[in-house]
Amino acid sequence: MNISPRNKDLIRNDREVTTFDVTKSLAISETGNPFKLQRGSHSFRFEIFIDKPLFETVDGLDSASHSYQVHGVIERPWSNQQIITKPLTIYGNYENDEYLSWLVPNEYYDPLILQKTLNDIHYEVILPARDIPFGAMFPAHIKILSHMKNLYVKHIMVKVTETHNFEIPATAFEQTHYNVRFLRSQNSRFVTGDDVPLLPSCYSVQEDIAPGTNWEITSTLALPRQLHDCIQTTRLPYLDIKHFLSVEIALQVADDIITINETVPFRIFMPGSPVDSAFEPGVPQMNLQELWVAPPPYGKHETDSLLVGAC
């Protein structure tokens, strides 16, 4: 794992941490002495048993990365070693997370719903599920029920943001000079979103709007399909990546403006198969149920194609 969450005045050098390491010998003589292979093509099958959960691959950030590599090494006593390296990507299933526990429901496939009331205004923000596939297009529903007369919807904005929280132990030098035990940094970036177009019935002031009027607005959001624009939600030893749906609603009653700001945490995961390469913003939303299949368990992977066509 390579980490460089630096304010350059504090952290001047990149830091690398090994999170998993296993070595397996494929061919060795009985005496341990060097031996000679006959001319020709040789194949050595091998398996690596993973006896614990591994952290996910993270790629696409300028300040940190987490990658796996398989090294094939031919040791030669009187010459340089020959090394062949192949990258390996690992993504996992999601468990319940504490920062999502205050929302309902807890099931992956049920809608993720936030319900609140402010000044006799009841509103809901609804996502189709708490886990959204990387690169997918999905709807965000907003429901507003007013118990006030002549309340109008003035403005709605919906956006997705991604936060990167770094925390690494300070070196002895940094502890002495800066009097800190950990170096922390938080970055955030805009992922997708925009102002939501409103129908005239939402903001028209030509009609009397009676109490109990209900508005339902849907905004379709398209997640980027490039890793340098958006990555999956995950948690590593020194890096925590989260995603949030932010909703800003401006309502008008007479000369008063009522502003509602809500943030709903959700997850972006890497699906077991890549999103259709024909994906384009503006096309009808895809059938998310076909994509809401978490990566298969170990032993059932057919091919490592998670990023094919998605980066």
C-alpha positions as CSV (number, residue, x, y, z in Angstrom):
1,M,0.0,0.0,0.0
2,N,1.4,3.4,-1.0
3,I,0.3,6.4,0.9
4,S,1.1,10.1,0.4
5,P,-1.6,12.1,2.1
6,R,0.6,15.0,2.5
7,N,0.6,18.6,3.2
8,K,4.1,19.0,1.8
9,D,5.2,21.0,4.8
10,L,4.6,18.0,7.0
11,I,4.9,14.8,5.0
12,R,7.7,15.2,2.4
13,N,8.1,11.5,1.4
14,D,5.8,8.8,0.3
15,R,5.2,5.9,2.7
16,E,4.6,2.3,1.8
17,V,3.0,-0.3,4.0
18,T,2.7,-4.1,3.2
19,T,-0.8,-5.4,4.1
20,F,-0.4,-8.9,2.8
21,D,2.6,-11.1,1.9
22,V,2.8,-14.8,1.2
23,T,5.6,-16.8,-0.5
24,K,5.3,-20.3,-2.1
25,S,8.1,-22.4,-3.6
26,L,7.1,-24.1,-6.8
27,A,10.2,-26.1,-7.7
28,I,13.2,-27.0,-5.6
29,S,15.7,-29.9,-5.5
30,E,15.6,-32.4,-2.7
31,T,19.0,-31.3,-1.5
32,G,18.3,-27.6,-1.9
33,N,21.1,-27.3,-4.4
34,P,20.6,-25.5,-7.8
35,F,19.2,-27.7,-10.6
36,K,19.0,-27.4,-14.4
37,L,15.8,-27.3,-16.4
38,Q,15.8,-29.0,-19.8
39,R,15.3,-26.8,-22.8
40,G,11.6,-26.3,-23.6
41,S,8.4,-24.9,-22.1
42,H,7.6,-25.6,-18.4
43,S,4.5,-24.9,-16.5
44,F,4.2,-24.8,-12.7
45,R,0.7,-24.6,-11.3
46,F,0.2,-23.0,-7.9
47,E,-2.5,-21.9,-5.4
48,I,-2.3,-19.3,-2.8
49,F,-4.6,-19.8,0.2
50,I,-6.0,-16.6,1.6
51,D,-7.0,-17.4,5.2
52,K,-8.2,-13.9,6.2
53,P,-10.2,-11.0,4.7
54,L,-8.1,-8.7,2.5
55,F,-8.3,-5.0,2.0
56,E,-9.7,-4.0,-1.4
57,T,-7.7,-2.7,-4.3
58,V,-7.7,1.1,-4.5
59,D,-6.6,2.8,-7.7
60,G,-7.3,6.2,-9.1
61,L,-6.2,8.6,-6.3
62,D,-3.2,10.8,-6.5
63,S,-2.5,10.6,-2.8
64,A,-2.8,6.9,-2.1
65,S,-3.2,3.5,-3.7
66,H,-3.5,-0.1,-2.6
67,S,-2.5,-2.8,-5.0
68,Y,-1.7,-6.5,-5.2
69,Q,0.9,-8.1,-7.4
70,V,1.9,-11.7,-8.0
71,H,5.7,-12.0,-8.6
72,G,7.1,-15.1,-10.3
73,V,10.8,-15.3,-9.5
74,I,13.4,-17.6,-11.0
75,E,16.5,-17.7,-8.8
76,R,19.7,-18.3,-10.6
77,P,22.9,-18.6,-8.5
78,W,25.4,-17.3,-11.0
79,S,23.2,-14.7,-12.7
80,N,20.5,-12.1,-12.1
81,Q,17.1,-13.3,-11.0
82,Q,14.3,-13.3,-13.5
83,I,11.1,-11.8,-12.2
84,I,7.7,-11.7,-13.9
85,T,5.0,-9.5,-12.2
86,K,1.3,-9.6,-12.8
87,P,-1.3,-7.2,-11.2
88,L,-4.2,-8.7,-9.2
89,T,-7.3,-6.8,-8.2
90,I,-9.3,-7.8,-5.1
91,Y,-12.8,-6.5,-4.2
92,G,-15.0,-7.7,-1.4
93,N,-18.6,-8.0,-0.1
94,Y,-19.9,-5.3,2.2
95,E,-20.9,-5.8,5.8
96,N,-23.1,-3.5,7.8
97,D,-21.3,-0.3,8.7
98,E,-21.8,1.9,11.7
99,Y,-22.0,5.2,9.8
100,L,-25.0,3.8,7.9
101,S,-26.8,2.3,10.9
102,W,-29.0,5.4,11.6
103,L,-30.7,5.0,8.2
104,V,-33.4,2.5,7.4
105,P,-33.6,-0.2,6.2
106,N,-30.6,-2.5,6.7
107,E,-31.2,-4.7,3.7
108,Y,-29.0,-4.2,0.7
109,Y,-31.8,-4.5,-1.9
110,D,-34.4,-2.3,-0.2
111,P,-34.6,1.4,-0.8
112,L,-32.5,3.7,1.4
113,I,-34.9,6.2,2.9
114,L,-34.3,9.4,4.9
115,Q,-37.4,10.9,6.4
116,K,-37.5,14.2,8.4
117,T,-39.9,17.1,9.2
118,L,-39.0,20.8,9.4
119,N,-41.5,23.6,10.1
120,D,-44.6,21.5,9.2
121,I,-42.8,20.3,6.0
122,H,-42.3,16.6,5.7
123,Y,-39.7,15.4,3.2
124,E,-38.1,12.2,2.1
125,V,-34.9,11.4,0.2
126,I,-35.0,7.9,-1.3
127,L,-32.2,6.0,-3.1
128,P,-33.0,2.6,-4.8
129,A,-30.6,0.8,-2.5
130,R,-27.7,1.6,-0.1
131,D,-25.1,0.0,-2.4
132,I,-24.8,1.4,-5.9
133,P,-22.6,-0.2,-8.6
134,F,-19.6,1.6,-9.9
135,G,-20.4,3.5,-13.1
136,A,-24.2,3.0,-12.8
137,M,-27.0,5.4,-13.5
138,F,-29.5,5.6,-10.6
139,P,-32.5,7.7,-9.5
140,A,-32.7,9.8,-6.4
141,H,-36.4,10.5,-5.4
142,I,-37.4,13.5,-3.3
143,K,-40.8,13.8,-1.7
144,I,-42.1,17.0,-0.1
145,L,-45.4,17.2,1.8
146,S,-46.3,20.7,3.0
147,H,-48.8,21.5,5.7
148,M,-48.4,25.2,5.0
149,K,-50.5,27.3,2.5
150,N,-48.8,28.8,-0.6
151,L,-45.5,27.0,-0.2
152,Y,-43.5,26.7,-3.4
153,V,-40.5,24.8,-4.5
154,K,-37.9,27.3,-5.5
155,H,-34.7,25.3,-6.1
156,I,-33.4,21.7,-5.7
157,M,-29.8,20.6,-6.1
158,V,-28.6,17.0,-5.8
159,K,-24.9,16.0,-5.9
160,V,-22.6,13.1,-4.9
161,T,-19.4,13.8,-3.1
162,E,-16.5,11.5,-2.2
163,T,-14.4,12.0,0.9
164,H,-10.8,10.6,1.6
165,N,-9.8,10.5,5.2
166,F,-6.1,9.7,5.9
167,E,-4.6,8.9,9.3
168,I,-1.0,7.7,9.5
169,P,1.3,7.3,12.5
170,A,3.8,10.2,12.9
171,T,7.5,9.4,12.8
172,A,9.7,10.1,15.7
173,F,10.9,13.3,14.0
174,E,7.3,14.4,13.3
175,Q,6.3,13.7,16.9
176,T,9.2,15.7,18.2
177,H,8.8,18.7,15.9
178,Y,5.0,18.9,15.6
179,N,3.9,17.3,18.9
180,V,1.5,14.9,17.2
181,R,1.0,11.2,17.3
182,F,-0.9,10.9,14.0
183,L,-1.0,12.9,10.8
184,R,-4.5,13.4,9.5
185,S,-5.8,14.8,6.3
186,Q,-9.3,15.0,4.7
187,N,-10.0,15.6,1.1
188,S,-13.3,15.7,-0.8
189,R,-14.2,15.9,-4.4
190,F,-17.4,16.4,-6.5
191,V,-18.4,13.2,-8.3
192,T,-21.7,14.0,-10.1
193,G,-24.9,16.0,-9.7
194,D,-26.6,19.2,-10.8
195,D,-29.7,21.4,-10.3
196,V,-32.9,19.5,-10.7
197,P,-35.2,20.8,-13.4
198,L,-38.6,21.6,-11.9
199,L,-42.0,21.4,-13.5
200,P,-44.1,24.7,-13.6
201,S,-46.5,23.1,-11.1
202,C,-43.7,23.1,-8.5
203,Y,-42.8,26.8,-8.6
204,S,-45.8,28.5,-10.1
205,V,-47.1,31.4,-8.0
206,Q,-50.3,31.9,-10.1
207,E,-52.3,29.4,-8.1
208,D,-53.2,29.0,-4.4
209,I,-51.5,26.0,-3.1
210,A,-53.5,24.4,-0.3
211,P,-52.0,22.7,2.8
212,G,-51.3,19.0,2.2
213,T,-49.8,19.6,-1.3
214,N,-47.4,16.8,-2.2
215,W,-44.4,17.1,-4.6
216,E,-42.4,14.2,-6.0
217,I,-39.2,15.0,-7.9
218,T,-36.8,12.5,-9.4
219,S,-33.2,13.2,-10.3
220,T,-31.2,10.7,-12.3
221,L,-27.5,10.6,-11.4
222,A,-24.8,9.1,-13.5
223,L,-21.6,7.9,-11.7
224,P,-18.4,8.3,-13.6
225,R,-16.8,5.3,-15.2
226,Q,-13.2,6.4,-14.8
227,L,-11.3,5.5,-11.7
228,H,-9.6,8.9,-11.5
229,D,-13.1,10.5,-11.2
230,C,-14.7,8.1,-8.7
231,I,-13.7,5.0,-6.8
232,Q,-15.5,2.5,-4.6
233,T,-16.4,3.0,-0.9
234,T,-13.8,1.2,1.2
235,R,-11.8,1.3,4.4
236,L,-8.1,0.5,4.7
237,P,-5.7,0.7,7.6
238,Y,-4.8,4.4,7.0
239,L,-7.4,5.4,4.4
240,D,-11.2,5.7,4.7
241,I,-13.2,6.5,1.5
242,K,-16.9,7.4,1.8
243,H,-19.7,8.6,-0.5
244,F,-22.5,11.0,0.3
245,L,-25.6,12.2,-1.5
246,S,-26.2,15.9,-0.7
247,V,-29.6,17.4,-1.3
248,E,-30.3,21.2,-1.1
249,I,-34.0,22.3,-1.2
250,A,-35.1,25.9,-1.2
251,L,-38.8,26.5,-0.5
252,Q,-40.6,29.9,-0.5
253,V,-43.5,31.0,1.7
254,A,-44.6,34.5,0.9
255,D,-41.3,36.5,1.3
256,D,-39.6,33.8,3.4
257,I,-37.1,31.3,2.1
258,I,-36.9,27.9,3.9
259,T,-33.7,26.0,3.1
260,I,-33.3,22.2,3.7
261,N,-29.8,20.6,3.5
262,E,-29.4,16.9,4.0
263,T,-26.6,14.4,3.5
264,V,-27.2,10.7,3.0
265,P,-24.3,8.3,3.1
266,F,-24.4,5.4,0.7
267,R,-21.9,3.0,-0.8
268,I,-20.4,2.5,-4.3
269,F,-19.1,-1.0,-4.9
270,M,-17.4,-2.8,-7.8
271,P,-19.9,-5.1,-9.4
272,G,-19.0,-8.7,-10.2
273,S,-19.1,-7.8,-13.9
274,P,-18.3,-4.5,-15.6
275,V,-21.1,-2.0,-16.4
276,D,-22.3,-2.2,-20.0
277,S,-19.8,-0.5,-22.2
278,A,-22.6,1.3,-24.0
279,F,-23.4,3.3,-20.9
280,E,-23.8,7.0,-21.6
281,P,-25.3,9.8,-19.6
282,G,-28.8,10.5,-20.7
283,V,-29.8,7.0,-21.7
284,P,-32.6,5.3,-19.8
285,Q,-31.5,4.1,-16.4
286,M,-30.2,0.5,-16.3
287,N,-31.8,-2.3,-14.5
288,L,-29.9,-2.1,-11.2
289,Q,-31.1,-5.5,-10.0
290,E,-28.9,-7.1,-12.6
291,L,-25.9,-5.3,-11.3
292,W,-26.7,-5.6,-7.6
293,V,-24.7,-8.8,-7.2
294,A,-21.7,-8.4,-4.9
295,P,-18.4,-9.8,-6.1
296,P,-18.6,-13.7,-5.9
297,P,-16.9,-15.4,-2.9
298,Y,-13.4,-16.8,-3.2
299,G,-13.4,-20.0,-5.2
300,K,-16.1,-18.9,-7.5
301,H,-14.3,-16.2,-9.5
302,E,-14.2,-17.1,-13.2
303,T,-12.0,-14.2,-14.3
304,D,-10.7,-11.0,-13.0
305,S,-12.8,-8.7,-15.3
306,L,-14.1,-6.2,-12.8
307,L,-12.3,-3.3,-14.4
308,V,-12.7,-4.4,-18.1
309,G,-14.4,-1.5,-19.9
310,A,-14.8,0.4,-16.6
311,C,-11.6,2.3,-16.5
